[in-house]
Amino acid sequence: MASSIETTSTTTTLKNNGNTYLSVDTNDVVTMNVASLNGGQLAGMRNRIINGDMRIDQRNAAAAVTITTGNQFSVDRFQGITSVSSKYSLQQTTTTAVGFVNSIKALSLSAYTVGTSEQNFIRHHVEGLNIGDLNWGTSGAKTVTLSFQVRSSLTGTFGGSIFNYNGSRSYPFSYSIGSADTWTTISLTITGDTTGTWLATNGVGMTIAFTLGTGSGLSGTAGAWMAGYNSSASSTVSILGTSGATLYITGVQLEVGSVATPFEHRLYGTELALCQRYLPSFRMASLSTYLFAGKYTSTTETTIIVPFSVSTRVPVTGVIHSGVGDFTVINSLGQTVATTAISIGTGSETNAKLLVTSGNSNNTAGDAAIMATFATDTYIYFTGAEL
């Protein structure tokens, strides 16, 4: 039986081989029966990018971060990469496109001419476990669409790239901003790579880069896969070339198919949990907040158990915290002792970690202890699980 359109006094129906796929009644109520959306799942986690709307900023709480020669995070899951020190900063802002709350802002700190072999970009690593179904590196590689909202104080052709974990395959891309300080919607359809090695493990599955200034030696032809590493398309605008120039990005989405669907706004708690797979973080605004329990292992030292809300990608290896005096340990008698040192304990678990704290006190080994805040605006976060 061929496709047909059937109309009654109340409903218009599209059928194929006797199956109803679409119906519209006189009240404009539309009913659809479809197997997929844009060639992929109908709903739920369409977007492979975590924190694409830049809402989560566990490390910096919206403070600007000057990017030095290292790889430094601004908002969660988005890093600044640079070949030279202190040429730009990144910051979570509330200057954003309609329908969004936050964006990430790149600000040029001085006019700088990028060298041939230098690169500066905002980077997002996608874990391999989250893109294994794309089948990149095989004949069944799926097409994807990358979309985002962007705004700049400059105009022209801007660049970026998608590349694999070792830089042996890359896809430089370009996009245009025609009006300064105006939000522009970008949508790029990318044919899946049928060669190369794309990890489907808990390592780096792919990297998406938005250039702020990349030299010609690390730039390539836009819109095609190539062997080797290029972090941008050729002949693109350099934000770093103009002191005070800005680039804002939000609504970053990577999805299966050749059409960009509206940005997938996930619940805040869901997005935070996704970020905490890579960065278990605790930020406390109040004084005397009870945090974690443990026990004294000597008269001056305690071992504190810190449970994670989400199991981490790999075991954490380090801890960063606000001032050591921001925390106190309370013994079984209710006496408080300010800490003099906090370090990470042993163990390779992914659902919790031990902290070791030191402080001057006459306690008994084996007694119970509770770690609490001793100041306002305190934080603890654990490192080593990031991509």
N, C-alpha and C positions, 0 to 999 in steps of 0.2 A: 504494500500500500504506500502511495506517495505522500508527501507532505500536503497538508490541507489547512485551510482556515475556515472554521465553522462559526456562524453567527446566529444567535438566538435573540429574543427580545431583551435579554438581560446580560448576556455574556458573549464576548468574542474570544475564540479559542484557537491556538496554533497547535496542530497535531502532526506527528510523524510516525508512520507505521503503527497507528492506533494509540500512541502514547501522547499524553498532553504535556506540553512543555511551557506554554504561556497562556494565561487567560486574563482578560480584563473585563470587569463588570461595569454596570452603569454608574456605579459610585466611584469609578476610577481606582478600584482595588485591584492591584496586580498580583497574580500568583505565578511563581516560577518554579519549575522542577528541572534543575540542572545538576550535572555531575561535577562540574568544576567552574571556577571563575578565573578567566584569563589563563586557562591551561593549568591552573594550580588549585590548591585547596580553597574551599569556599570561604572560610573565615578562621580566625585564630592563628596568630603568629605567621601571617603572610610575610611580614617584614623581617629580613634576616639581620638587620642592623639593630643593635641594642643601644638605647638612649639616643635614638636619631632625632628626637625633639629637644635634646639637651637639657632636660629637666633635672637630672641627677648630677650633683656635684659634691660628692662625699668628701673629697680631699680639701677643696678650697673654699667652699661656701660662698661662691661668686666673687672671690678675690682674683685680681689679675695675676697671671703667672708669666714672668719673663722667661722666654725659652733660651736656654744656654746650649752648650754643645751636646748635652744629653737628651734623652727622650723623656719628655715631661708631660704629665697629664694635666689637662684643664678639666672640663667636665668628664664624667666617667666614660671610659672606653674611647675617648678621643685624645690623641697625643699630638704635641708639637714636635716636629723633627727639623733639625737645622744643621748645616755644616759650619756655621759661624755663630759666635756667641752674642746673645742679647740684641738681636736685630728686630725682634717682634715679641709681642705678648699675646696671650690667649685669655679669654675671660667669658664666663657665663653672663649673659645680659638679658634684660627684658625688652630690648629693642628687637622686635620679631614680626614675622608675617602674620596676617590675619588667620585666626584659628590655632595659634600657637602661643605659649607662655614664655618660652626662652629660646635663645639662640646662642651660638658660640661666636665670639668676636675676635678677629685677628687685627692687631693694630701695629703698623710699621712704626718703629721707634726712632728711625733715622733713615735718610735717603742712602740706599746702598745698592751698588751695582753687583749683581750676583755673578760669580765667576763661572767659567765654562763647566767645571766639575763640581759645582756646589748646588745644593738643593735645600729647599725650605717648604714644608707642607704640613697640613693637618692630616693625621693618619687614623684610620679605624681598622683594627684587625678583626676579622670574622673567624670564629673558631671553626675548625674543620668539621666537628660533629654537627654543626648547624648548616653545612652546605653540601654534605656528602651526597644528598639526593640529586644535586645538580649534575652529577656524573661528568664533571669536567675532566679532561684528559682522556676521554673515551669518545667513540663514535656517537654515543647517545647523549652528548653534552646538551644541556637545556639552555635556551635563550633566557636572559634575564633583563629586567628594566631597572635602571638606577634613576631615581628622581629625588629632587631636593629643592628647597627654597633658598635663594641667594640674593645678597645685596652688597653693593660696594660703592665707595666714594669715587671709584674709577669706572671707566667704561671700556669695552673692547672684548677681545677673545681671551677667555681664561682657560686654564687647563687642569688636568688631573690624570690619574691612571689607576688601573686595577692590575695587581700582579700577584704571583704566587709566593710561597714561603721563602724560596731561595733566589727569587728574582730572575729565574731562567725563562719566565714567560711574563709578558706584560701587554696591556692594552691601553695606550695613551688615549685620552679623550679631551675634547674641547667643548666649550659652551660660551654663549654670548650674553653680555649684559649691555643693554642699549641705553639705559637711563641711569644716571648716578643716583645713589641713595634711594633706590626704588626696588622693592622686592620683585624678583623674577622667578617664575616656575621653570625648572629645567627637567627634562625627561630624556634619557638616553637608553636606547635599546641595544643590547650587546649580545651577539651570537656567542654561545658557549664555546670555550676552547676545547678542541678535540685532541690536542696533544699536550705534552708537558705533564708534570706531576703536581696534583692538587690534593693536599692532605685532607683526609676525612677522619682525622683523629682529634685529640684535644689540643693539637698544635695549631699553628696559623693556617687556616684554610685558604684565605685570600686577604689581601690588603687593599683598601680603597684610600686613595690619596687625593687631596685638593691642594694644588700648588699655590704657594705665596710668592714664588720666585725660584725658578729652576734654570740652571745653565744649559747651554745647547748640547753639551756632552752627555746629558742625562735626559734629553727630550727626544721624542720620536713622532712619527706620522700619526695623526689622530684617526681613530676609527678602524684600526686593524690590529690583529694579534701579531706579535713579533717574538722571536727568540731573543732573550736577553732582557736587561732591566732598563726601563725608562720610567721616571716618576711623573712625567708630564708630557703633554703634547708640545710640539715645537711652536715657537713664536707666539707665546702667550703673555698676558699682562703680568708684570711683577709688582705685587703689592709693596715689596720692600724697596722698590725704586723710588717711592714717593714718601717722604716723611709725613706721618700722620694719616696715611691711607688706611682704609678699613675694608675688611671683608667679613660679612656675617653669613652664617649658614644655619639652617634648621630643616626639619622635616626630611631627613635623609632616609630613604627607603630603597631596599634592594629586594626584588620579588621575582618569582618565576613568571615568564610570559613576555609578550611584546607590547603591552599596554600598561601605563602607570595608573594604578588605582589610587583613590584618595588615601592619604597617610593613615596608617593604622595607629590610632591613639589607644594605647593600652593603659590599664589602671596603674596609678602611681605605684602602688604596692607591688604589682607585678614587675614593673620596670626596675624598681629598686632591688627586688630579689634577683633579677637577671644580672644586674651590676655587681651584686654582692658575691656572685660566683667567682668573680675576679678580685674583689676588694671587700673583705669583711670589715665593716666600719661601724664605730659607735661614737656618736656625738651627743653630748649632754649639755643642756643649757642651764641647769640648776645646780646650786650648791647642795651637798649632802644627798646626792642620788645614789642609792645602793645599786651596785653593778653586778659583781660576780662573787661566788663563794669559793673557799679553799681551806687550807690549813697551814699552821705554822710548821715549818720543817726544822727550825732552830729558834733560838730566842730572838733573832733579828730578821729572819727570812721566812717568807711565805710562798706557797705555791697556789696560784689561783687558776681555776678552770674557767675558760671563756668558751661557751657554746656558740656556734655560728647558726644564724637563721637559715643559711643555705650552704650546702656542701660546696667546697671550693673546687676549682678546676684541677688543681694539684695542691699538695700540702704547702701551707704558707711557710716562709723562711725568716721573716723579720717583722718587727713591730715599730710603728711610729706613733708618738703620742704628744700631747701638749705638755707643758712644763711638768717635770717629775713631781714638783710640790703641789700639783693640781689634784693629786690623789692621796687617799689615806687608807689605812687598813684598820679595821675594828676587830678587837679580840673578843673572846667569849665573855669578858667582864664588861664589855661596852666601852672600853678605853680606845681612843683613837690615836694612831701614830702616823704622822706624815711620811710618805715614802721618800727614800733617798736614791733609789735606782729601780728601774723596771726593765726587764729583759725577757726574751722569749725562751720558753722551756723546750724540752725534748719532745719527741713523738712525731709521727708522720701521718696523723689523722687529717681528714679533710672536713670533718664536721665540728671540730673544736680545737683549741690550742691551750697550752699551759703558759701562764705568765709567772715569772719569778720576781717578787718585789723585796726590797730591803728597806729597813728602817730601824732606828735605835729604840729598843724596847726590851723589857725583861718578860718575855713570854715563854710558854712551855711548848716544846715540840709536840705536835699532835693536836693541839688546841684548834678549834674552829676559827676561821677568819673570814671577814667580808671586806671586799674592796669597794670603796665609795669615792665620790668626787669630793674635792676639798676647795673647789673654785667654780665659777661659772664659765660657760663656753669651753668645755673640755672635750678632748677627743682621743680615741685610740683607733688605729687601723693597722691591718696586717698586710704585709707585702709578700710578693713571691708567687702569687697565683695569676697575675696578669699575663696576658699574651705580649 
